Amino acid sequence: MSLNLESMLNKILIISGPTATGKTDLAVELAKKYNGELVSTDSCQIYKGLDIGTGKDQPDETPIHLVDLINPDQKFSVAQFQKAGLEIIKKLHSQNKLPILVGCSGFYLDSLINSNYDTFSIKPNKLWRFISTKLSVKTLQKIYKFLDKNGFSKLNHSDVNNHYRLTRKIEIKLSKKYPSLSREGLGVGFDILHISLTAPLDFLYNRIDARVQKRLKIGFLDEIKNLLKKYSWSDTGLQIGAYQCLKPYFVGTRHDSPKHLEDCIQKWQYAEHSDARRQSTYFKSRYSTNALFFDITSPMFKDKIFKLVSKWYNKL
């Protein structure tokens, strides 16, 4: 399919939606058809070595950018992600390729397509950073919930338990320079087609549970054992929900108890269920006027998406 370079310079395709909706598989199909490359907007997949627990897909058919950026003991802000992401998008446009943003981390996605989402001017508050080191994650959760109840409700399981990210979010909310996020600011300078996948929650729960079992079979417990040889549970990457849910199995006195492992697995499944609910609510509310929603349980939903993308892609 041919398209002149000038018309491609600002096109971005987004495939969003809650976990377990098949975003990556769809994005790969579209990338192969429309000369695209994937750009991950998943806040958990930036860590090297955290592969199975984060559901990191590395498709052979097309490159995927913004994964494996840092080690689990390093910190990475949304502002840093925004800078890296915009550089990748610019590079892909210069190569006449279609950037396909794919993931379920709403804040990461918003940082790339919302021109009003700019936290670079908000410098770290040294006093607050010092105070926050003395506070527990639960205390930070209470503070952020008090400051921004709506924003708190949209955090996924990993973000809500991440000390560093909570510290930064509170820091931003406390800053008088913090610009409000407005939907009118979305996508300025870009020609965006935003497709958001949905599904009934019961359907997603079943897919999540099956995926958890698959991750266990392919070696998730061994992945954690290997990570613990080099990193500790307090490191930022290991604050991710899947790893924290299995932590009691590794540090508890009933390490070899099958029942204890089952309890941890069930906790992991419930945490992913909770993420799916939050993500579903987030995308439907945040992008209600900016995205086109497709239920993956509906017949021929992919055909409808491909027709829509074709029309948009070839529009000059």
C-alpha positions, -999 to 999 in steps of 0.1 A, spaced: 0 0 0 15 33 -10 12 66 8 33 97 2 57 107 29 42 141 36 8 125 45 25 100 68 44 125 89 18 129 116 -3 97 116 -4 76 148 -25 45 153 -34 36 189 -46 2 201 -56 6 237 -78 -13 261 -77 -34 293 -54 -63 299 -61 -96 280 -80 -80 251 -54 -91 225 -40 -56 218 -5 -67 208 -18 -95 184 -40 -70 167 -13 -43 165 11 -68 149 -15 -77 122 -20 -40 115 18 -32 115 24 -59 89 -3 -45 66 4 -8 70 42 -6 73 41 0 110 61 -6 141 48 -10 177 55 15 204 47 1 239 28 22 263 30 -4 291 45 10 323 55 -25 335 74 -36 303 101 -10 306 121 -33 330 147 -57 317 143 -93 329 107 -88 340 93 -107 311 69 -135 321 52 -116 349 46 -85 328 33 -105 298 60 -90 277 53 -100 241 83 -98 216 67 -103 182 90 -117 156 71 -100 128 77 -64 137 98 -44 161 84 -31 194 99 0 210 100 12 246 104 -22 263 135 -33 283 146 3 289 159 0 325 169 -25 351 145 -34 379 164 -14 405 163 19 384 136 46 384 118 59 353 93 88 353 64 95 330 83 126 318 113 104 308 89 80 290 73 109 272 106 122 259 117 87 247 83 80 232 81 112 212 116 106 199 106 72 187 75 85 170 95 112 153 120 86 141 94 63 127 77 92 109 110 101 93 113 66 80 78 67 65 66 41 91 33 41 110 38 43 148 13 20 165 9 28 202 -2 -3 221 -7 -9 258 -29 -4 288 -11 22 309 -33 52 304 -9 78 319 19 66 296 -4 68 266 -17 102 276 18 116 279 24 110 242 -8 123 227 -19 150 250 -1 183 243 -11 196 278 5 167 296 39 183 304 55 177 337 91 186 327 88 221 343 79 205 376 112 199 393 117 174 421 108 189 455 138 179 477 119 184 510 89 163 498 113 136 484 130 134 518 97 132 537 83 106 513 112 83 521 99 81 556 64 72 545 49 38 537 32 30 504 -1 29 522 4 64 536 13 77 501 -18 60 488 -39 79 513 -23 112 505 -27 108 468 -63 97 472 -70 128 493 -54 150 467 -68 134 436 -95 108 443 -104 104 406 -68 100 395 -62 75 423 -91 53 411 -75 50 377 -41 37 388 -34 1 380 -23 -24 407 14 -18 399 12 20 400 -9 21 432 18 0 450 48 18 435 65 41 461 84 62 435 54 68 412 31 77 441 58 102 453 60 118 419 22 120 414 18 137 448 47 160 439 30 171 407 -4 176 424 12 197 451 29 219 425 9 251 416 24 249 381 7 216 373 -14 220 342 -48 204 341 -54 176 316 -79 187 290 -95 165 263 -93 194 239 -56 191 240 -54 155 228 -36 148 197 -26 183 187 -2 180 158 -10 144 151 -35 127 129 -47 100 154 -69 70 150 -76 56 184 -91 21 186 -99 8 221 -107 -28 226 -133 -39 252 -150 -71 264 -174 -81 292 -155 -84 325 -164 -121 330 -149 -129 296 -117 -110 306 -115 -127 339 -115 -161 322 -88 -150 298 -67 -135 326 -69 -167 347 -59 -188 318 -30 -165 310 -18 -166 347 -17 -204 345 2 -202 312 28 -178 327 33 -202 356 39 -231 332 65 -213 311 86 -205 342 74 -175 361 86 -189 394 120 -195 380 120 -159 366 114 -146 401 141 -168 416 167 -155 391 157 -119 397 161 -123 434 197 -133 429 205 -98 418 176 -76 429 155 -72 461 118 -70 467 122 -33 475 134 -25 440 110 -5 418 105 -32 392 96 -59 417 68 -37 430 48 -47 400 16 -65 410 24 -100 396 57 -102 415 43 -87 447 15 -112 447 40 -141 446 63 -125 472 46 -143 502 54 -176 486 91 -168 485 95 -151 519 70 -170 539 76 -199 562 54 -221 540 76 -218 510 70 -254 498 33 -255 505 12 -261 474 -18 -245 492 3 -214 500 12 -211 463 -24 -215 453 -33 -186 476 -6 -164 460 -18 -173 425 -54 -165 434 -43 -131 448 -25 -125 415 -55 -134 395 -77 -111 416 -52 -83 412 -53 -86 374 -91 -87 376 -90 -54 395 -66 -39 369 -90 -49 341 -119 -32 358 -99 0 364 -85 0 329 -120 -5 314 -134 24 333 -104 46 325 -104 42 287 -142 45 285 -143 77 306 -110 93 295 -114 87 257 -151 85 253 -150 112 226 -116 105 212 -116 67 206 -137 41 188 -145 11 209 -147 -25 197 -160 -54 217 -137 -83 209 -165 -108 216 -186 -93 187 -186 -111 154 -163 -97 127 -149 -70 149 -115 -73 133 -129 -68 98 -146 -36 110 -113 -24 124 -93 -32 93 -118 -13 71 -117 17 94 -79 17 95 -77 14 57 -99 44 52 -80 65 77 -45 54 65 -51 62 29 -68 95 36 -45 123 25 
